[in-house]
């Protein structure tokens, strides 16, 4: 059963909206818990090294999942091409995210 492009677009926008709302909620809870935005920033600065390791582990896990998916579709060239395209878009996205952090 094939999904319509409109459904795919709307579900993608819905997922993006939920992610943005979750990030805003976490920032609001953190600011409220620490009573100021400066304290919230200081807490992040003190945990920066741990967050760097967490990001590296997250990227490694996503790469491992992508590699496994690529291996599973090795006998289906059309699906393997899609997985490669998703991987290329993911690398571009990760690169853009990390370059904005400089």
mmCIF file of the C-alpha atoms, coordinates in Angstrom:
data_MODEL
# 
_entry.id   MODEL 
# 
loop_
_atom_site.group_PDB 
_atom_site.id 
_atom_site.type_symbol 
_atom_site.label_atom_id 
_atom_site.label_alt_id 
_atom_site.label_comp_id 
_atom_site.label_asym_id 
_atom_site.label_entity_id 
_atom_site.label_seq_id 
_atom_site.pdbx_PDB_ins_code 
_atom_site.Cartn_x 
_atom_site.Cartn_y 
_atom_site.Cartn_z 
_atom_site.occupancy 
_atom_site.B_iso_or_equiv 
_atom_site.pdbx_formal_charge 
_atom_site.auth_seq_id 
_atom_site.auth_comp_id 
_atom_site.auth_asym_id 
_atom_site.auth_atom_id 
_atom_site.pdbx_PDB_model_num 
ATOM 1   C CA . UNK A 1 1   ? 0.000  0.000  0.000  1.00 0.00 ? 1   UNK A CA 1 
ATOM 2   C CA . UNK A 1 2   ? 1.497  3.292  -1.108 1.00 0.00 ? 2   UNK A CA 1 
ATOM 3   C CA . UNK A 1 3   ? 1.131  6.418  0.984  1.00 0.00 ? 3   UNK A CA 1 
ATOM 4   C CA . UNK A 1 4   ? 0.214  9.689  -0.627 1.00 0.00 ? 4   UNK A CA 1 
ATOM 5   C CA . UNK A 1 5   ? 2.832  12.453 -0.784 1.00 0.00 ? 5   UNK A CA 1 
ATOM 6   C CA . UNK A 1 6   ? 0.489  14.752 1.134  1.00 0.00 ? 6   UNK A CA 1 
ATOM 7   C CA . UNK A 1 7   ? 0.303  12.280 4.024  1.00 0.00 ? 7   UNK A CA 1 
ATOM 8   C CA . UNK A 1 8   ? 4.101  11.963 4.052  1.00 0.00 ? 8   UNK A CA 1 
ATOM 9   C CA . UNK A 1 9   ? 4.520  15.741 4.070  1.00 0.00 ? 9   UNK A CA 1 
ATOM 10  C CA . UNK A 1 10  ? 1.968  16.264 6.835  1.00 0.00 ? 10  UNK A CA 1 
ATOM 11  C CA . UNK A 1 11  ? 3.406  13.512 9.009  1.00 0.00 ? 11  UNK A CA 1 
ATOM 12  C CA . UNK A 1 12  ? 6.919  14.942 8.550  1.00 0.00 ? 12  UNK A CA 1 
ATOM 13  C CA . UNK A 1 13  ? 5.721  18.409 9.503  1.00 0.00 ? 13  UNK A CA 1 
ATOM 14  C CA . UNK A 1 14  ? 3.913  16.937 12.510 1.00 0.00 ? 14  UNK A CA 1 
ATOM 15  C CA . UNK A 1 15  ? 7.072  15.174 13.683 1.00 0.00 ? 15  UNK A CA 1 
ATOM 16  C CA . UNK A 1 16  ? 9.100  18.384 13.254 1.00 0.00 ? 16  UNK A CA 1 
ATOM 17  C CA . UNK A 1 17  ? 6.494  20.360 15.224 1.00 0.00 ? 17  UNK A CA 1 
ATOM 18  C CA . UNK A 1 18  ? 6.538  17.819 18.066 1.00 0.00 ? 18  UNK A CA 1 
ATOM 19  C CA . UNK A 1 19  ? 10.349 17.967 18.191 1.00 0.00 ? 19  UNK A CA 1 
ATOM 20  C CA . UNK A 1 20  ? 10.361 21.780 18.358 1.00 0.00 ? 20  UNK A CA 1 
ATOM 21  C CA . UNK A 1 21  ? 7.666  21.816 21.032 1.00 0.00 ? 21  UNK A CA 1 
ATOM 22  C CA . UNK A 1 22  ? 9.586  19.219 23.055 1.00 0.00 ? 22  UNK A CA 1 
ATOM 23  C CA . UNK A 1 23  ? 12.781 21.299 22.860 1.00 0.00 ? 23  UNK A CA 1 
ATOM 24  C CA . UNK A 1 24  ? 10.874 24.411 23.950 1.00 0.00 ? 24  UNK A CA 1 
ATOM 25  C CA . UNK A 1 25  ? 9.285  22.489 26.833 1.00 0.00 ? 25  UNK A CA 1 
ATOM 26  C CA . UNK A 1 26  ? 12.658 21.192 28.022 1.00 0.00 ? 26  UNK A CA 1 
ATOM 27  C CA . UNK A 1 27  ? 14.129 24.716 27.895 1.00 0.00 ? 27  UNK A CA 1 
ATOM 28  C CA . UNK A 1 28  ? 11.155 26.131 29.791 1.00 0.00 ? 28  UNK A CA 1 
ATOM 29  C CA . UNK A 1 29  ? 11.314 23.419 32.474 1.00 0.00 ? 29  UNK A CA 1 
ATOM 30  C CA . UNK A 1 30  ? 15.065 23.884 32.840 1.00 0.00 ? 30  UNK A CA 1 
ATOM 31  C CA . UNK A 1 31  ? 14.759 27.654 33.163 1.00 0.00 ? 31  UNK A CA 1 
ATOM 32  C CA . UNK A 1 32  ? 11.952 27.297 35.700 1.00 0.00 ? 32  UNK A CA 1 
ATOM 33  C CA . UNK A 1 33  ? 13.876 24.694 37.717 1.00 0.00 ? 33  UNK A CA 1 
ATOM 34  C CA . UNK A 1 34  ? 17.076 26.739 37.859 1.00 0.00 ? 34  UNK A CA 1 
ATOM 35  C CA . UNK A 1 35  ? 15.249 30.069 38.307 1.00 0.00 ? 35  UNK A CA 1 
ATOM 36  C CA . UNK A 1 36  ? 17.153 31.917 35.557 1.00 0.00 ? 36  UNK A CA 1 
ATOM 37  C CA . UNK A 1 37  ? 18.304 31.512 32.016 1.00 0.00 ? 37  UNK A CA 1 
ATOM 38  C CA . UNK A 1 38  ? 21.912 32.282 33.004 1.00 0.00 ? 38  UNK A CA 1 
ATOM 39  C CA . UNK A 1 39  ? 21.938 29.365 35.469 1.00 0.00 ? 39  UNK A CA 1 
ATOM 40  C CA . UNK A 1 40  ? 20.493 27.140 32.735 1.00 0.00 ? 40  UNK A CA 1 
ATOM 41  C CA . UNK A 1 41  ? 23.316 28.190 30.371 1.00 0.00 ? 41  UNK A CA 1 
ATOM 42  C CA . UNK A 1 42  ? 25.924 27.621 33.095 1.00 0.00 ? 42  UNK A CA 1 
ATOM 43  C CA . UNK A 1 43  ? 24.579 24.116 33.721 1.00 0.00 ? 43  UNK A CA 1 
ATOM 44  C CA . UNK A 1 44  ? 24.889 23.341 30.013 1.00 0.00 ? 44  UNK A CA 1 
ATOM 45  C CA . UNK A 1 45  ? 28.420 24.735 29.902 1.00 0.00 ? 45  UNK A CA 1 
ATOM 46  C CA . UNK A 1 46  ? 29.469 22.528 32.817 1.00 0.00 ? 46  UNK A CA 1 
ATOM 47  C CA . UNK A 1 47  ? 28.034 19.440 31.083 1.00 0.00 ? 47  UNK A CA 1 
ATOM 48  C CA . UNK A 1 48  ? 29.431 20.296 27.637 1.00 0.00 ? 48  UNK A CA 1 
ATOM 49  C CA . UNK A 1 49  ? 32.000 17.456 27.531 1.00 0.00 ? 49  UNK A CA 1 
ATOM 50  C CA . UNK A 1 50  ? 29.386 14.867 28.476 1.00 0.00 ? 50  UNK A CA 1 
ATOM 51  C CA . UNK A 1 51  ? 26.995 16.196 25.853 1.00 0.00 ? 51  UNK A CA 1 
ATOM 52  C CA . UNK A 1 52  ? 29.752 15.980 23.225 1.00 0.00 ? 52  UNK A CA 1 
ATOM 53  C CA . UNK A 1 53  ? 30.245 12.287 24.027 1.00 0.00 ? 53  UNK A CA 1 
ATOM 54  C CA . UNK A 1 54  ? 26.504 11.716 23.977 1.00 0.00 ? 54  UNK A CA 1 
ATOM 55  C CA . UNK A 1 55  ? 26.269 13.308 20.512 1.00 0.00 ? 55  UNK A CA 1 
ATOM 56  C CA . UNK A 1 56  ? 29.156 11.177 19.260 1.00 0.00 ? 56  UNK A CA 1 
ATOM 57  C CA . UNK A 1 57  ? 27.453 8.026  20.561 1.00 0.00 ? 57  UNK A CA 1 
ATOM 58  C CA . UNK A 1 58  ? 24.154 9.092  19.002 1.00 0.00 ? 58  UNK A CA 1 
ATOM 59  C CA . UNK A 1 59  ? 25.783 9.645  15.613 1.00 0.00 ? 59  UNK A CA 1 
ATOM 60  C CA . UNK A 1 60  ? 27.587 6.301  15.865 1.00 0.00 ? 60  UNK A CA 1 
ATOM 61  C CA . UNK A 1 61  ? 24.319 4.503  16.697 1.00 0.00 ? 61  UNK A CA 1 
ATOM 62  C CA . UNK A 1 62  ? 22.502 6.166  13.793 1.00 0.00 ? 62  UNK A CA 1 
ATOM 63  C CA . UNK A 1 63  ? 25.344 5.216  11.443 1.00 0.00 ? 63  UNK A CA 1 
ATOM 64  C CA . UNK A 1 64  ? 25.221 1.608  12.675 1.00 0.00 ? 64  UNK A CA 1 
ATOM 65  C CA . UNK A 1 65  ? 21.450 1.478  12.103 1.00 0.00 ? 65  UNK A CA 1 
ATOM 66  C CA . UNK A 1 66  ? 21.869 2.952  8.616  1.00 0.00 ? 66  UNK A CA 1 
ATOM 67  C CA . UNK A 1 67  ? 24.626 0.457  7.793  1.00 0.00 ? 67  UNK A CA 1 
ATOM 68  C CA . UNK A 1 68  ? 22.434 -2.442 8.964  1.00 0.00 ? 68  UNK A CA 1 
ATOM 69  C CA . UNK A 1 69  ? 19.553 -1.179 6.832  1.00 0.00 ? 69  UNK A CA 1 
ATOM 70  C CA . UNK A 1 70  ? 21.874 -0.876 3.840  1.00 0.00 ? 70  UNK A CA 1 
ATOM 71  C CA . UNK A 1 71  ? 23.066 -4.450 4.392  1.00 0.00 ? 71  UNK A CA 1 
ATOM 72  C CA . UNK A 1 72  ? 19.497 -5.772 4.623  1.00 0.00 ? 72  UNK A CA 1 
ATOM 73  C CA . UNK A 1 73  ? 18.530 -4.238 1.287  1.00 0.00 ? 73  UNK A CA 1 
ATOM 74  C CA . UNK A 1 74  ? 21.656 -5.391 -0.574 1.00 0.00 ? 74  UNK A CA 1 
ATOM 75  C CA . UNK A 1 75  ? 19.570 -7.707 -2.804 1.00 0.00 ? 75  UNK A CA 1 
ATOM 76  C CA . UNK A 1 76  ? 17.011 -5.004 -3.653 1.00 0.00 ? 76  UNK A CA 1 
ATOM 77  C CA . UNK A 1 77  ? 18.787 -2.314 -5.703 1.00 0.00 ? 77  UNK A CA 1 
ATOM 78  C CA . UNK A 1 78  ? 15.909 0.186  -5.756 1.00 0.00 ? 78  UNK A CA 1 
ATOM 79  C CA . UNK A 1 79  ? 15.511 0.136  -1.956 1.00 0.00 ? 79  UNK A CA 1 
ATOM 80  C CA . UNK A 1 80  ? 19.283 0.193  -1.466 1.00 0.00 ? 80  UNK A CA 1 
ATOM 81  C CA . UNK A 1 81  ? 19.453 3.356  -3.584 1.00 0.00 ? 81  UNK A CA 1 
ATOM 82  C CA . UNK A 1 82  ? 16.816 4.963  -1.354 1.00 0.00 ? 82  UNK A CA 1 
ATOM 83  C CA . UNK A 1 83  ? 18.750 4.021  1.783  1.00 0.00 ? 83  UNK A CA 1 
ATOM 84  C CA . UNK A 1 84  ? 21.936 5.499  0.282  1.00 0.00 ? 84  UNK A CA 1 
ATOM 85  C CA . UNK A 1 85  ? 20.057 8.693  -0.532 1.00 0.00 ? 85  UNK A CA 1 
ATOM 86  C CA . UNK A 1 86  ? 18.742 8.895  3.032  1.00 0.00 ? 86  UNK A CA 1 
ATOM 87  C CA . UNK A 1 87  ? 22.283 8.349  4.311  1.00 0.00 ? 87  UNK A CA 1 
ATOM 88  C CA . UNK A 1 88  ? 23.633 11.161 2.120  1.00 0.00 ? 88  UNK A CA 1 
ATOM 89  C CA . UNK A 1 89  ? 20.916 13.521 3.344  1.00 0.00 ? 89  UNK A CA 1 
ATOM 90  C CA . UNK A 1 90  ? 21.681 12.505 6.917  1.00 0.00 ? 90  UNK A CA 1 
ATOM 91  C CA . UNK A 1 91  ? 25.371 13.275 6.518  1.00 0.00 ? 91  UNK A CA 1 
ATOM 92  C CA . UNK A 1 92  ? 24.553 16.689 5.048  1.00 0.00 ? 92  UNK A CA 1 
ATOM 93  C CA . UNK A 1 93  ? 22.145 17.376 7.908  1.00 0.00 ? 93  UNK A CA 1 
ATOM 94  C CA . UNK A 1 94  ? 24.641 16.317 10.586 1.00 0.00 ? 94  UNK A CA 1 
ATOM 95  C CA . UNK A 1 95  ? 27.351 18.404 8.932  1.00 0.00 ? 95  UNK A CA 1 
ATOM 96  C CA . UNK A 1 96  ? 25.106 21.473 8.878  1.00 0.00 ? 96  UNK A CA 1 
ATOM 97  C CA . UNK A 1 97  ? 24.134 20.963 12.520 1.00 0.00 ? 97  UNK A CA 1 
ATOM 98  C CA . UNK A 1 98  ? 27.731 20.585 13.632 1.00 0.00 ? 98  UNK A CA 1 
ATOM 99  C CA . UNK A 1 99  ? 28.944 23.546 11.541 1.00 0.00 ? 99  UNK A CA 1 
ATOM 100 C CA . UNK A 1 100 ? 26.355 25.822 13.167 1.00 0.00 ? 100 UNK A CA 1 
ATOM 101 C CA . UNK A 1 101 ? 27.805 24.860 16.554 1.00 0.00 ? 101 UNK A CA 1 
ATOM 102 C CA . UNK A 1 102 ? 31.257 26.328 15.740 1.00 0.00 ? 102 UNK A CA 1 
# 
